[in-house]
């Protein structure tokens, strides 16, 4: 019973708390960066591609890494924008790669997670692994039509967002979020937070960044 109650609390927090923190009245936080992009680890499963997904498979393309979590209302509200961007900008050189991050792993460095017994932590990790199939099934329902990798923790999200040290201030990571990589393989922008609510659309600044990089040769 203790394990089940703890899992219920974690899922409730992950499904709403982490993304809720990413909200703002002005939309997502856009950060300009300029560093070499970080390759996708080979340990991850994937779908939507005949071969394993790596950034190096898409030379001279603008790549958008879309980090999301299944069964998260904020993430699902944003997915429609990524689908539209793929259709609008694919012919101009945009490639979108989904990166599914299981919600429990977003708490892997959280005080709540660390305060649990090893038994409960093990159950949390088992639950996180089940999200791969749930994400795959939900993606098909949403007509999510771009290749996706399934990360089994938040390490790649942290690496891309430049927040590998979770002990530092402002080191929280969020889904939904995305990163933009230019045609030369440089990570240029990270964007954390929701693109839309049921009442507001915050996607225009993100679209401007995509178009900016697509114009570069």
N, C-alpha and C positions, 0 to 999 in steps of 0.2 A: 504493500500500500504506500509506503514511504517513497519508493522508487516511482510509482505511478503518479503520485502527487507532485513530485519534483519535476518529472517530465512535463506534466501539464503546465506547471508554472513557467518552465523554460520555453515551451512552445508558444505560450501566450505572450511572453516578453519578446521573443524573436520575431514573431509574426507581426507585431505592432511596434514594440519599443524601439528596435534598432532603426527602422525606417522612419518612425515618428521623429527621432532625433535629427534626421536628415532634412526635415521639412523647414521651410522658411516662407515668409510672406512674399519674398521676391524670387522664389524658385530655387533651383539647385545652386550649389557653390561651384564656381568654375575657377580652377587654378591653372595658371600658365607655368609650364615646366619646359625644360630643354635638356633631355638626357637620353642615352641609348635605351631603346625599348628592352623589356625583359622577356625572353623567350618563354613560351608555354612549356611547362614541365611535361616530360614524356609519360609520367606516371598516371595521368588522368585518362578516364574513359571519354569517348566522344560519340556523337552521331551527326548525321547530315552531311557527311563527307566520305568519299570512297577510301580515303587514306587518313592516317592520323593527322590531327590539326596542329600546325606550327605557324608562327608568324612568317618564317622564311618561305613558306609556300606561296606567299602573296607579294612578290617583289614589285616595287613601284606602285603599290596601291596605298590608299589611305585606309587604315584599319581602325575600326571602332570595336573596342572590347566592352561588351555589355555584361555587367555583373548583376545578377538577379537571384531571387530566392522564390521558389514555388510556394503557393498558399500564402502569399503576402499581398494584401490588397494594393498597396502602393506600387509594388513591382508590376503587378498585372495591369494597373492603370497606365503605366508607362510603356508597356510592351507594344501597344499599337503604334507609338511613335517610331520605334526601331523598325518595325515591319514596313511602315510607310517610307522611312529613310532608305531602306534597302531598295525598295521599288523605285523611288525617285532618283537616287544617286548611284545606283550600281553601275549604270552605263558610263558614268563619269569617273569611275575608279574607286568607289567606296566598297569596302568589304566589312561586313559585320560578323563578329564572332561572339556568340553567347558564352558566358562563363557562369555556370550555376554554382552558387555557394550555399551549402546547407545551413539552415539557421542556427542549429545548435553549435556548430563550429564557430559561428561569430562570437560565441561566448567562451571560447576555449581559454581566453586569458581574462575572462570576467571574474570578479570577486565571487559572484554567486556560484559559478561553475567550480571554482577552486575550493569553495567551502564544502562541497559535497563529498561524500565518501567515495572511495575508489569504485565500489559497486555501482553507485548511482552514476558516476562519470562514465563507466563502461556502458551502461544502458543508454546514456545520452548519445554516445558515439555510435552505437548500433542504430539508434533512431535516425541519426544524421545520414547514415549510409542508405537508408530506405528512401531518401529523398531523390536519389538519382532516377529511379523508375517513376516516381510521382511527378518529377519535373519533366521527364520525357513524355509521359501521358498528357500532362497539362499543356505542354508546348504544342502538341499535335492539335489539341482542342482549340487553341488560340491561333492556329494557322501560323505559327512561329516558324518561318521558313529559311532560317540561316543556320550554319553549322554551330554546334555547341559542344563545349567540354564540360565535364562534371568534376569540379574540384572537391576533394574530400576534406578540405579544411580551408581556413581563410588566408593561408600563407601567400598564395599568388595575388590575391586581392591586396593584401598588405604591401607586397613588394611593388606592385604597380602604382599604388597610391603613395608610396614613400613613407609608410608607417610600420616598418618592420619591428620597431621597438615599442611594444605595447605598454611599457612602463612610463613612457614620456607623456607629458600633457598633450591633449588634443590628438591622441593616437587612435581614437575610435574609427572603425571602418563601417561603411554603410552599404546596404542594398536598398533601392536601386542606385547604381552609379555606373559611370563609363569612363573610358580613357581613349584619347585620339592619338594615333601614331601617323606621322607623315610619310610621304613616299620614299624618304631616305632612311626610314627606320628609326626616327627620333620620336620619343614620347613628347608630345607638345602640350596637351591639355588633359587634366582630370576633372571630372564633373561628378559631384556627389549630391544626391537628393532626387526628389521626384520631378518628373517632367510635366505632370498634370494631376489635377484632382477632378472630381466630378463637376466642379464649378469653374476651374481656372486652368489655363494652358500656359506653362512656363517654358515652352520648348524653343522659343524664337532665338535666344542667345546661343543655345547649343547648335541650332541650325546654321547660324552665322559662322561659328567655328568650323563646322564641317565644310561649308562652302569655301571658307578661307583656305583650308588645306587642300581642297580639291583643285583650286585655281593654281596652286604652286606646282612647279614642274621639277 
